[in-house]
Amino acid sequence: MRRIYLDYTATTPLDPQVFEAMKPYFLEKFGNPSSIHKFGQEAKAAIEESRTIIAKHIGAQPAEVVFVSSGTESDNYAIKGAALKMREAGKTHIITTKIEHQAVLETCDNLAEHGVTITFLNVDKDGIVDPENVRQAITPKTGLISVMFANNEVGSINPISEIGAIAKENKILFHTDAVQALGKIKIDVNELNIDLLSVTAHKLYGPKGIGAIYVRKGVELEKLLHGGGQERGKRASTESTPLIVGFAKATEIASNIMEQEWVRLADLKLYLKSKIENKYPFVIFNGHPKQSLSNILNVSFDSSRINIDGEALILSMDLEGVAITSGSACTSGSVKPSHVLLAMGRDVETAKASIRFSMGRSTTIEDLDYALNILEKVIARIGKRNK
Ligand SMILES: Cc1ncc(COP(=O)(O)O)c(C=O)c1O
């Protein structure tokens, strides 16, 4: 059976060039970067070179980049690390949004249990945060603003530069989860006034299990991990040299083809969107029509017009070889509608009847035609028209 992967937002396959770059560091160049002998120094040099590459791509200094295990750890470190430090200055309030990834939302919920006040800002119908709402939420106790760069479910891109400027004006730290943005959008931490930035390799054809946090020089975070003095004392535990080398290689490749890939994917997205809207009059497209990642198309089936079980749709598509994602998550046996779609004003049933196509480097127009055919078959089988 033909199998088509349209879930590049969840993760991407490893680029073979990245695999080749990593290989020697699994095999012969395996030293512990903290060792002072040749083996160790070889690994350390590779890590520092990788740090320089990643720093360059976000406009940072190498010393401001700290390697961690994932995007999740990076978000946790930024938010918990800042929250614990800012208390020393009497700051106990964080501003974030309702559309963040769980790595941010759950971290904030956890801090709320420990006396930190959290404001979860609303977004507009396209999933965009209004910088004025950020400004109005600021109190004398606010120590951190955390707003994601680009949303992983609907692709909407937030006005990061404006929010960064507001944070700077008010002397508040600004964190952004740029997991979905790195390799797709040009990022310059200085131009955008970003103090803390979270990224991960597996969304840009790099390995899983490696991420990074940018920490602006002079910004103090409480450590999450205590132990050795690795990463200039900011993140204990032996660095994974092969994963770090892979992350840098993946960043370099993504950056080299960023503009052309953006345009190619935007054309594919337009094609997919026009096919869907011509065929199904009862769909709603989620996400900003322009200010959005070019590889994500999120579609809801309007519950007032047609009854479709999003989970059944995904599973039926998968049985036919097409991998997409639903706008809902299965938690403890029950299907929960996407918090992002609810925040954008979708009703519960429509949010549950939502699917996300996310395209990547290997996606072709033939793949989309194949997926559209399967979609048609599945909808004919499981959709129940209300009108
Ligand atoms: C926006 C966003 N933040 C954070 C994460 C978590 O990254 P990781 O899987 O590396 O922990 C993801 C992954 O899906 C994401 O999309």
The ligand as a Gaussian input file, in Angstrom:
#p B3LYP/6-31G(d) Opt

LIG

0 1
 C        5.213000      24.463000      19.550000
 C        5.886000      23.294000      20.202000
 N        6.526000      23.465000      21.366000
 C        7.155000      22.466000      21.982000
 C        7.164000      21.194000      21.457000
 C        7.880000      20.096000      22.183000
 O        9.088000      19.772000      21.548000
 P        9.783000      18.354000      21.854000
 O        8.977000      17.319000      21.127000
 O       11.169000      18.476000      21.313000
 O        9.764000      18.163000      23.319000
 C        6.492000      20.951000      20.253000
 C        6.427000      19.591000      19.676000
 O        5.415000      19.158000      19.152000
 C        5.841000      22.027000      19.598000
 O        5.196000      21.856000      18.440000

